[in-house]
């Protein structure tokens, strides 16, 4: 296969991944000191989160470009393809909502509720309904709907999320995990960050440590130390990956969003639709999308989830000033179930199973694009573990 396309480098070569401490820039992001070492990050370094994979060159594993940035502008016909995608997904969503069961019967599927599964694994929960394999038309519609949902998400100026991250199949669904409430206003720079590491002992959940932003100051809570301030702008580069959903960003212009989605659409075989159905949650209908992100090979290198960061660089998003971090390994495969509001085409909930060599991580995310970001001004005496309201797949 041809070499991995080289996107434009970040504007500041000191931070090749785009997630280091940004210099003074838009929204007041920086300057910052290096990320604090206390307490140390839990688990191994994230390939896509704060440094290239071991043994790979900088710039996310595809090497610094020689000469001027080879960015040729948007893909040929990209805007036209985007228009086709948007038109197709609007029609598809309208048909799904209007036709309901009729659409599902024609496409060979029914409203499913399976949690995402890596190929070759066995579900640990019995689904309430199954999603039958869809014909090519159904898979194409799911893919188009997913890409349009990404585009709408990337355009949002404000996003609040509640998330849980489970590292290791043995931890899901009732074991140790990270629980996070975060929010960001890409226009004003307002930020909310409440990240908590949860340990489960004898069926009881306990807070081992927590990191909060109080205004733009980073604060740590440990069970033995209580609150301790770190002199760094919050969230520091390491923790910007917990803003938004750790895969996509917001606050883009229409041109940037078009290039971002256009690149993901153009990398053949990367994003694949698997199914599309209608479900009802709390009296409201959603389009349930099943998507798989399949790693691609470039001259012996493998890139999967990391291609989302590549797409942002092709869009010339300055990742040293635009708050973003990839909360996944660069070479990971993703199995995604995403619930989309058919009116706004924005996600309401996602489960994303990340797999790869020695990797099994479940990401659960609830989205809120309507409420303003409420920054923390007063730290609590005790930490309450964030709870999600959307049921897990299979419940």
VOPAGU-2260 file (C-alpha; in pm, 1 decimal, decimal comma):
REM VOPAGU-2260
SITE   aa  ch    i         X         Y         Z
SITE  UNK   A    0       0,0       0,0       0,0
SITE  UNK   A    1     119,3     358,8     -59,6
SITE  UNK   A    2     296,7     548,5     217,9
SITE  UNK   A    3      78,7     706,8     481,2
SITE  UNK   A    4     -25,6    1054,5     361,4
SITE  UNK   A    5     170,5    1320,9     546,9
SITE  UNK   A    6     -52,6    1598,4     680,4
SITE  UNK   A    7      76,7    1948,4     757,3
SITE  UNK   A    8     289,0    1954,6    1073,5
SITE  UNK   A    9     165,4    2132,9    1385,4
SITE  UNK   A   10     252,1    2500,1    1395,3
SITE  UNK   A   11     481,3    2452,2    1695,9
SITE  UNK   A   12     733,2    2166,7    1644,7
SITE  UNK   A   13     798,1    2145,8    2019,5
SITE  UNK   A   14     467,6    1964,8    2059,1
SITE  UNK   A   15     448,8    1720,5    1765,5
SITE  UNK   A   16     122,8    1557,9    1865,6
SITE  UNK   A   17     -67,0    1878,2    1916,3
SITE  UNK   A   18    -148,7    1797,2    2276,3
SITE  UNK   A   19     145,1    1948,6    2462,4
SITE  UNK   A   20     112,9    2270,5    2659,3
SITE  UNK   A   21       1,7    2526,8    2400,1
SITE  UNK   A   22     166,6    2866,8    2369,5
SITE  UNK   A   23     -32,5    3181,9    2423,0
SITE  UNK   A   24    -305,9    3165,3    2161,6
SITE  UNK   A   25    -673,9    3190,7    2099,9
SITE  UNK   A   26    -904,4    3148,3    2397,0
SITE  UNK   A   27    -611,1    3207,5    2631,8
SITE  UNK   A   28    -471,3    2855,9    2607,8
SITE  UNK   A   29    -122,7    2895,4    2755,2
SITE  UNK   A   30     150,7    2955,6    2825,4
SITE  UNK   A   31     187,3    2654,0    3052,9
SITE  UNK   A   32     444,5    2466,3    3249,5
SITE  UNK   A   33     508,5    2100,7    3162,2
SITE  UNK   A   34     232,2    1859,9    3272,2
SITE  UNK   A   35     258,1    1784,1    3646,0
SITE  UNK   A   36     420,3    1464,7    3762,5
SITE  UNK   A   37     205,8    1441,9    4075,3
SITE  UNK   A   38      16,7    1222,0    4082,7
SITE  UNK   A   39     166,0    1025,8    3792,7
SITE  UNK   A   40     -59,8     921,8    3503,5
SITE  UNK   A   41    -226,2     586,2    3549,4
SITE  UNK   A   42    -132,3     308,7    3305,8
SITE  UNK   A   43      97,8     315,5    3002,6
SITE  UNK   A   44     135,9     630,1    2790,7
SITE  UNK   A   45    -131,9     670,5    2528,8
SITE  UNK   A   46       6,7     633,8    2180,4
SITE  UNK   A   47    -227,7     894,6    2039,6
SITE  UNK   A   48    -266,0    1092,8    2358,7
SITE  UNK   A   49      69,7    1236,7    2456,3
SITE  UNK   A   50     352,2    1112,2    2242,0
SITE  UNK   A   51     420,5     890,9    1942,0
SITE  UNK   A   52     411,3     511,9    1976,2
SITE  UNK   A   53     737,2     356,4    2096,8
SITE  UNK   A   54     986,5     316,2    1815,8
SITE  UNK   A   55     796,1     542,6    1575,3
SITE  UNK   A   56     905,2     887,4    1459,1
SITE  UNK   A   57     727,3    1206,6    1568,7
SITE  UNK   A   58     415,9    1352,1    1407,6
SITE  UNK   A   59     200,7    1058,0    1514,4
SITE  UNK   A   60     415,9     791,5    1346,5
SITE  UNK   A   61     447,8     924,7     995,3
SITE  UNK   A   62     768,8    1126,3    1021,2
SITE  UNK   A   63     840,7    1496,2     985,3
SITE  UNK   A   64     785,1    1612,1     629,5
SITE  UNK   A   65    1080,2    1715,6     416,1
SITE  UNK   A   66    1053,9    2059,4     264,7
SITE  UNK   A   67     734,8    2265,7     271,8
SITE  UNK   A   68     414,2    2110,7     407,4
SITE  UNK   A   69     265,8    1890,3     132,5
SITE  UNK   A   70     -87,8    2004,9     204,1
SITE  UNK   A   71    -264,6    2036,7    -131,8
SITE  UNK   A   72    -589,2    2176,7       5,6
SITE  UNK   A   73    -918,5    1989,2      27,3
SITE  UNK   A   74    -940,6    1658,7    -161,5
SITE  UNK   A   75   -1038,6    1690,7    -526,3
SITE  UNK   A   76   -1411,0    1693,2    -544,4
SITE  UNK   A   77   -1416,9    1684,3    -164,3
SITE  UNK   A   78   -1680,8    1950,0    -128,0
SITE  UNK   A   79   -1895,3    1775,4    -388,5
SITE  UNK   A   80   -1858,0    1443,1    -209,4
SITE  UNK   A   81   -1947,7    1614,1     118,1
SITE  UNK   A   82   -2262,3    1752,8     -40,3
SITE  UNK   A   83   -2352,3    1404,0    -159,7
SITE  UNK   A   84   -2290,2    1264,5     191,4
SITE  UNK   A   85   -2503,0    1534,6     355,3
SITE  UNK   A   86   -2783,1    1488,3     102,0
SITE  UNK   A   87   -2775,4    1110,9     134,7
SITE  UNK   A   88   -2778,8    1115,0     512,7
SITE  UNK   A   89   -3065,9    1365,4     532,4
SITE  UNK   A   90   -3271,2    1141,7     303,9
SITE  UNK   A   91   -3164,9     829,1     493,3
SITE  UNK   A   92   -3254,4     974,5     833,5
SITE  UNK   A   93   -3587,1    1101,7     702,5
SITE  UNK   A   94   -3667,8     758,2     563,2
SITE  UNK   A   95   -3566,1     591,3     888,5
SITE  UNK   A   96   -3783,6     812,9    1103,1
SITE  UNK   A   97   -4077,9     824,1     862,0
SITE  UNK   A   98   -4064,2     460,3     767,4
SITE  UNK   A   99   -3957,7     318,5    1101,2
SITE  UNK   A  100   -4006,4     -54,4    1097,9
SITE  UNK   A  101   -4070,6     -56,7     722,1
SITE  UNK   A  102   -3720,0      77,3     657,0
SITE  UNK   A  103   -3568,7    -176,3     894,9
SITE  UNK   A  104   -3751,4    -463,2     731,7
SITE  UNK   A  105   -3636,5    -355,5     386,4
SITE  UNK   A  106   -3276,8    -317,8     502,7
SITE  UNK   A  107   -3281,3    -657,5     672,0
SITE  UNK   A  108   -3221,2    -521,6    1024,2
SITE  UNK   A  109   -3422,0    -451,9    1335,1
SITE  UNK   A  110   -3373,5    -212,1    1620,7
SITE  UNK   A  111   -3078,2    -361,3    1805,3
SITE  UNK   A  112   -2923,9    -298,5    2145,1
SITE  UNK   A  113   -2593,4    -482,6    2139,3
SITE  UNK   A  114   -2283,4    -336,2    2298,6
SITE  UNK   A  115   -1996,2    -293,9    2051,6
SITE  UNK   A  116   -1785,1    -605,3    2011,9
SITE  UNK   A  117   -1436,8    -660,0    1881,7
SITE  UNK   A  118   -1416,5    -919,4    1606,8
SITE  UNK   A  119   -1382,2   -1262,9    1753,4
SITE  UNK   A  120   -1503,2   -1171,0    2103,3
SITE  UNK   A  121   -1811,6   -1293,5    2286,9
SITE  UNK   A  122   -2068,4   -1052,2    2435,3
SITE  UNK   A  123   -2070,1   -1043,0    2814,9
SITE  UNK   A  124   -2426,0    -916,4    2830,0
SITE  UNK   A  125   -2732,4   -1060,1    2663,5
SITE  UNK   A  126   -2876,1    -799,9    2424,3
SITE  UNK   A  127   -3243,8    -718,9    2446,0
SITE  UNK   A  128   -3258,4    -735,4    2067,5
SITE  UNK   A  129   -3013,6    -820,3    1793,7
SITE  UNK   A  130   -2915,6    -629,1    1482,6
SITE  UNK   A  131   -2917,0    -851,4    1177,0
SITE  UNK   A  132   -2653,9    -790,3     909,6
SITE  UNK   A  133   -2765,4    -510,4     679,2
SITE  UNK   A  134   -2727,7    -514,8     301,7
SITE  UNK   A  135   -2476,8    -284,5     135,3
SITE  UNK   A  136   -2730,3      -0,1     112,7
SITE  UNK   A  137   -2786,7     -10,5     487,7
SITE  UNK   A  138   -2412,6     -13,6     560,0
SITE  UNK   A  139   -2353,2     278,8     323,7
SITE  UNK   A  140   -2635,9     476,5     484,9
SITE  UNK   A  141   -2492,4     407,5     831,9
SITE  UNK   A  142   -2148,9     523,5     720,5
SITE  UNK   A  143   -2288,7     841,5     560,8
SITE  UNK   A  144   -2496,7     917,4     870,7
SITE  UNK   A  145   -2193,4     867,9    1094,0
SITE  UNK   A  146   -1973,9    1101,6     887,7
SITE  UNK   A  147   -2242,3    1369,4     882,1
SITE  UNK   A  148   -2281,8    1330,3    1259,0
SITE  UNK   A  149   -1905,3    1384,1    1298,8
SITE  UNK   A  150   -1929,7    1697,5    1086,1
SITE  UNK   A  151   -2212,4    1840,7    1295,0
SITE  UNK   A  152   -2024,2    1760,1    1615,6
SITE  UNK   A  153   -1709,2    1931,2    1485,0
SITE  UNK   A  154   -1906,4    2251,2    1417,3
SITE  UNK   A  155   -2044,0    2285,8    1770,9
SITE  UNK   A  156   -1907,4    2578,9    1972,5
SITE  UNK   A  157   -1999,5    2421,3    2306,9
SITE  UNK   A  158   -1996,1    2061,1    2425,6
SITE  UNK   A  159   -2047,0    1899,6    2765,7
SITE  UNK   A  160   -1980,8    1528,7    2813,1
SITE  UNK   A  161   -2003,9    1268,1    3084,7
SITE  UNK   A  162   -1785,6     966,1    3025,4
SITE  UNK   A  163   -1655,1     641,9    3169,1
SITE  UNK   A  164   -1338,1     465,9    3055,7
SITE  UNK   A  165   -1270,6     100,1    3142,1
SITE  UNK   A  166    -921,2     -29,8    3071,6
SITE  UNK   A  167    -923,8    -407,7    3050,3
SITE  UNK   A  168   -1207,9    -645,9    2976,3
SITE  UNK   A  169   -1205,5    -767,4    3336,3
SITE  UNK   A  170   -1298,1    -418,1    3460,8
SITE  UNK   A  171   -1615,0    -379,9    3253,0
SITE  UNK   A  172   -1885,4    -304,1    3350,1
SITE  UNK   A  173   -1853,2    -292,8    3729,8
SITE  UNK   A  174   -1479,4    -260,7    3797,8
SITE  UNK   A  175   -1213,9      10,2    3821,3
SITE  UNK   A  176   -1260,5     295,6    3576,4
SITE  UNK   A  177   -1221,7     665,6    3508,4
SITE  UNK   A  178   -1531,8     883,0    3541,8
SITE  UNK   A  179   -1523,0    1231,1    3389,7
SITE  UNK   A  180   -1749,4    1532,4    3357,2
SITE  UNK   A  181   -1609,9    1793,2    3120,8
SITE  UNK   A  182   -1720,4    2087,4    2913,1
SITE  UNK   A  183   -1562,5    2338,7    2679,8
SITE  UNK   A  184   -1673,7    2654,5    2506,5
SITE  UNK   A  185   -1443,6    2687,7    2205,9
SITE  UNK   A  186   -1533,1    3057,1    2162,6
SITE  UNK   A  187   -1484,8    3188,1    2516,8
SITE  UNK   A  188   -1236,4    2930,1    2644,4
SITE  UNK   A  189   -1458,7    2839,4    2941,0
SITE  UNK   A  190   -1368,4    2491,3    3068,2
SITE  UNK   A  191   -1508,7    2241,0    3312,8
SITE  UNK   A  192   -1304,8    1936,4    3408,2
SITE  UNK   A  193   -1381,6    1684,8    3682,9
SITE  UNK   A  194   -1181,6    1366,8    3626,5
SITE  UNK   A  195   -1197,4    1092,5    3889,8
SITE  UNK   A  196   -1017,4     759,0    3912,7
SITE  UNK   A  197   -1251,9     502,6    4067,2
SITE  UNK   A  198   -1143,2     179,5    4233,3
SITE  UNK   A  199   -1390,0     -95,2    4322,0
SITE  UNK   A  200   -1326,1    -309,5    4627,8
SITE  UNK   A  201   -1570,8    -577,4    4739,4
SITE  UNK   A  202   -1832,4    -422,6    4514,2
SITE  UNK   A  203   -1789,6     -74,6    4665,0
SITE  UNK   A  204   -1669,4     217,9    4451,3
SITE  UNK   A  205   -1408,0     449,8    4602,3
SITE  UNK   A  206   -1228,8     762,2    4478,4
SITE  UNK   A  207    -853,6     706,6    4455,5
SITE  UNK   A  208    -773,0    1051,5    4313,0
SITE  UNK   A  209    -937,0    1330,2    4119,0
SITE  UNK   A  210    -833,2    1628,9    3906,8
SITE  UNK   A  211   -1054,8    1934,1    3871,4
SITE  UNK   A  212   -1022,0    2269,4    3704,1
SITE  UNK   A  213   -1110,3    2557,8    3935,1
SITE  UNK   A  214   -1131,7    2835,9    3682,9
SITE  UNK   A  215    -806,2    2788,6    3491,4
SITE  UNK   A  216    -609,9    2642,1    3783,6
SITE  UNK   A  217    -545,5    2267,1    3808,5
SITE  UNK   A  218    -636,5    2108,6    4140,4
SITE  UNK   A  219    -567,9    1755,6    4258,8
SITE  UNK   A  220    -755,7    1559,6    4522,9
SITE  UNK   A  221    -601,1    1254,9    4685,9
SITE  UNK   A  222    -762,8    1045,8    4956,6
SITE  UNK   A  223    -465,7    1113,3    5186,6
SITE  UNK   A  224    -367,9    1466,6    5084,1
SITE  UNK   A  225    -700,9    1632,7    5001,9
SITE  UNK   A  226    -682,5    1927,1    4763,5
SITE  UNK   A  227    -346,0    2034,7    4628,6
SITE  UNK   A  228    -297,2    2303,0    4362,6
SITE  UNK   A  229     -66,4    2250,9    4066,7
SITE  UNK   A  230      69,9    2568,0    3912,8
SITE  UNK   A  231     -38,3    2501,5    3556,7
SITE  UNK   A  232    -317,2    2620,8    3330,7
SITE  UNK   A  233    -608,3    2376,9    3346,1
SITE  UNK   A  234    -647,2    2139,7    3181,1
SITE  UNK   A  235    -280,9    2085,8    3102,6
SITE  UNK   A  236    -190,5    1927,5    2770,9
SITE  UNK   A  237    -209,2    1575,3    2907,5
SITE  UNK   A  238    -570,5    1613,1    3014,4
SITE  UNK   A  239    -709,4    1799,0    2714,2
SITE  UNK   A  240    -785,2    1453,3    2573,4
SITE  UNK   A  241   -1079,6    1439,4    2815,7
SITE  UNK   A  242   -1241,6    1742,6    2653,2
SITE  UNK   A  243   -1508,3    1646,1    2401,5
SITE  UNK   A  244   -1513,2    1267,8    2340,5
SITE  UNK   A  245   -1139,7    1203,1    2295,8
SITE  UNK   A  246   -1177,0    1128,0    1923,8
SITE  UNK   A  247   -1346,1    1429,4    1764,2
SITE  UNK   A  248   -1323,0    1798,7    1845,4
SITE  UNK   A  249   -1558,7    2095,2    1818,2
SITE  UNK   A  250   -1530,6    2462,4    1741,8
SITE  UNK   A  251   -1428,1    2415,9    1376,9
SITE  UNK   A  252   -1523,7    2637,4    1085,6
SITE  UNK   A  253   -1735,0    2488,6     806,3
SITE  UNK   A  254   -1426,8    2472,1     584,1
SITE  UNK   A  255   -1224,1    2291,4     851,3
SITE  UNK   A  256   -1510,7    2049,6     925,3
SITE  UNK   A  257   -1553,2    1975,0     553,3
SITE  UNK   A  258   -1184,3    1887,8     511,3
SITE  UNK   A  259   -1182,4    1684,6     835,0
SITE  UNK   A  260   -1477,8    1469,0     729,1
SITE  UNK   A  261   -1366,0    1465,6     366,7
SITE  UNK   A  262   -1033,8    1306,8     461,5
SITE  UNK   A  263   -1202,3    1041,3     676,8
SITE  UNK   A  264   -1441,6     971,8     390,7
SITE  UNK   A  265   -1157,8     950,5     137,7
SITE  UNK   A  266    -941,8     697,1     322,2
SITE  UNK   A  267   -1096,5     386,1     174,1
SITE  UNK   A  268   -1173,3     110,7     421,1
SITE  UNK   A  269   -1104,4     316,9     735,5
SITE  UNK   A  270   -1463,9     396,3     837,2
SITE  UNK   A  271   -1716,4     119,6     769,6
SITE  UNK   A  272   -2088,9     109,5     834,3
SITE  UNK   A  273   -2228,3    -205,7     990,5
SITE  UNK   A  274   -2592,4    -128,1    1064,2
SITE  UNK   A  275   -2855,8     138,8    1112,4
SITE  UNK   A  276   -3179,4     121,2    1307,4
SITE  UNK   A  277   -3433,9     324,8    1503,2
SITE  UNK   A  278   -3465,6     304,5    1880,1
SITE  UNK   A  279   -3666,4     492,3    2141,5
SITE  UNK   A  280   -3511,1     624,8    2461,5
SITE  UNK   A  281   -3726,3     809,3    2715,2
SITE  UNK   A  282   -3998,7     860,8    2457,8
SITE  UNK   A  283   -3764,9    1003,8    2193,3
SITE  UNK   A  284   -3647,7     839,5    1873,6
SITE  UNK   A  285   -3280,2     809,0    1784,2
SITE  UNK   A  286   -3093,9     663,2    1491,9
SITE  UNK   A  287   -2864,4     389,2    1620,9
SITE  UNK   A  288   -2549,6     352,5    1410,8
SITE  UNK   A  289   -2306,3      63,1    1418,7
SITE  UNK   A  290   -1964,1     165,3    1288,7
SITE  UNK   A  291   -1622,9       4,1    1268,1
SITE  UNK   A  292   -1291,4     188,7    1227,8
SITE  UNK   A  293   -1042,4     -49,8    1066,6
SITE  UNK   A  294    -666,9      24,1    1086,3
SITE  UNK   A  295    -489,1      78,9     755,1
SITE  UNK   A  296    -133,1     -19,6     664,2
SITE  UNK   A  297     119,5     226,4     526,0
SITE  UNK   A  298     459,9      74,3     442,8
SITE  UNK   A  299     450,4    -151,7     746,1
SITE  UNK   A  300     299,3     106,1     983,2
SITE  UNK   A  301     -55,1      59,9    1108,9
SITE  UNK   A  302    -286,6     353,5    1176,1
SITE  UNK   A  303    -647,1     335,7    1292,5
SITE  UNK   A  304    -787,4     580,2    1547,6
SITE  UNK   A  305    -484,2     802,6    1488,5
SITE  UNK   A  306    -616,7     885,1    1142,7
SITE  UNK   A  307    -875,4    1111,6    1310,6
SITE  UNK   A  308    -592,3    1332,7    1435,0
SITE  UNK   A  309    -435,9    1317,4    1088,5
SITE  UNK   A  310    -764,1    1443,1     941,8
SITE  UNK   A  311    -761,2    1741,7    1176,5
SITE  UNK   A  312    -406,9    1826,0    1067,3
SITE  UNK   A  313    -512,4    1806,6     702,7
SITE  UNK   A  314    -780,2    2060,1     796,2
SITE  UNK   A  315    -493,6    2278,6     922,3
SITE  UNK   A  316    -639,3    2294,9    1272,7
SITE  UNK   A  317    -365,0    2432,2    1495,4
SITE  UNK   A  318    -352,8    2159,3    1758,6
SITE  UNK   A  319    -112,1    2360,3    1973,9
SITE  UNK   A  320    -376,6    2625,1    2040,7
SITE  UNK   A  321    -699,0    2435,9    1970,8
SITE  UNK   A  322    -771,2    2223,4    2282,0
SITE  UNK   A  323    -762,2    1859,2    2172,7
SITE  UNK   A  324    -609,5    1526,7    2258,8
SITE  UNK   A  325    -658,4    1177,7    2118,9
SITE  UNK   A  326    -770,2     945,3    2398,2
SITE  UNK   A  327    -687,3     632,8    2202,3
SITE  UNK   A  328    -390,4     440,4    2070,9
SITE  UNK   A  329    -283,4     546,0    1723,4
SITE  UNK   A  330    -317,5     194,6    1578,7
SITE  UNK   A  331    -640,5      91,9    1752,9
SITE  UNK   A  332    -945,4     -62,1    1591,3
SITE  UNK   A  333   -1280,7      81,4    1702,2
SITE  UNK   A  334   -1624,2     -77,6    1728,1
SITE  UNK   A  335   -1874,0     204,0    1778,5
SITE  UNK   A  336   -2242,6     222,0    1862,6
SITE  UNK   A  337   -2361,2     581,4    1829,5
SITE  UNK   A  338   -2709,0     721,3    1894,9
SITE  UNK   A  339   -2788,3    1025,7    1682,3
SITE  UNK   A  340   -3069,7    1277,8    1710,3
SITE  UNK   A  341   -3230,0    1270,0    1362,6
SITE  UNK   A  342   -3326,4    1639,8    1381,5
SITE  UNK   A  343   -2990,0    1788,2    1478,3
SITE  UNK   A  344   -2777,2    1496,0    1348,5
SITE  UNK   A  345   -2575,8    1528,1    1671,8
SITE  UNK   A  346   -2478,8    1233,8    1893,2
SITE  UNK   A  347   -2658,4    1179,2    2222,5
SITE  UNK   A  348   -2465,5     871,0    2339,9
SITE  UNK   A  349   -2177,9     652,9    2223,2
SITE  UNK   A  350   -2014,6     328,4    2326,0
SITE  UNK   A  351   -1677,1     272,5    2167,4
SITE  UNK   A  352   -1476,2     -45,9    2213,5
SITE  UNK   A  353   -1108,5      11,0    2141,2
SITE  UNK   A  354    -899,0    -297,2    2065,1
SITE  UNK   A  355    -550,2    -370,7    1944,5
SITE  UNK   A  356    -234,4    -546,0    2054,3
SITE  UNK   A  357    -272,0    -590,4    2432,9
SITE  UNK   A  358    -552,1    -331,6    2425,7
SITE  UNK   A  359    -914,7    -356,5    2535,8
SITE  UNK   A  360   -1074,0     -29,2    2643,2
SITE  UNK   A  361   -1442,1      56,3    2665,7
SITE  UNK   A  362   -1537,2     423,0    2627,1
SITE  UNK   A  363   -1887,1     541,2    2718,7
SITE  UNK   A  364   -1986,4     901,2    2639,5
SITE  UNK   A  365   -2302,7    1107,2    2693,1
SITE  UNK   A  366   -2321,1    1437,5    2501,2
SITE  UNK   A  367   -2488,1    1771,5    2575,2
SITE  UNK   A  368   -2457,8    2048,4    2315,7
SITE  UNK   A  369   -2733,2    2277,4    2448,3
SITE  UNK   A  370   -2624,2    2395,3    2794,9
SITE  UNK   A  371   -2346,4    2646,9    2867,2
SITE  UNK   A  372   -2024,1    2533,9    3030,4
SITE  UNK   A  373   -2042,0    2582,0    3407,5
SITE  UNK   A  374   -1691,8    2641,2    3540,5
SITE  UNK   A  375   -1604,7    2528,3    3892,5
SITE  UNK   A  376   -1543,0    2812,7    4136,2
SITE  UNK   A  377   -1556,6    2621,5    4466,1
SITE  UNK   A  378   -1404,5    2281,4    4532,5
SITE  UNK   A  379   -1614,5    2025,0    4721,2
SITE  UNK   A  380   -1499,5    1872,9    5047,3
SITE  UNK   A  381   -1578,3    1524,4    4917,9
SITE  UNK   A  382   -1581,6    1386,4    4563,7
SITE  UNK   A  383   -1899,1    1238,8    4422,3
SITE  UNK   A  384   -1838,8     985,9    4146,1
SITE  UNK   A  385   -1995,0    1102,5    3816,7
SITE  UNK   A  386   -2280,8     879,3    3703,6
SITE  UNK   A  387   -2416,5     827,4    3354,4
SITE  UNK   A  388   -2789,4     817,9    3284,8
SITE  UNK   A  389   -2788,6     634,6    2948,5
SITE  UNK   A  390   -2811,6     255,3    2990,6
SITE  UNK   A  391   -2527,2      37,8    2871,7
SITE  UNK   A  392   -2576,6    -162,4    2556,5
SITE  UNK   A  393   -2747,0    -486,8    2647,8
SITE  UNK   A  394   -2926,3    -345,5    2953,1
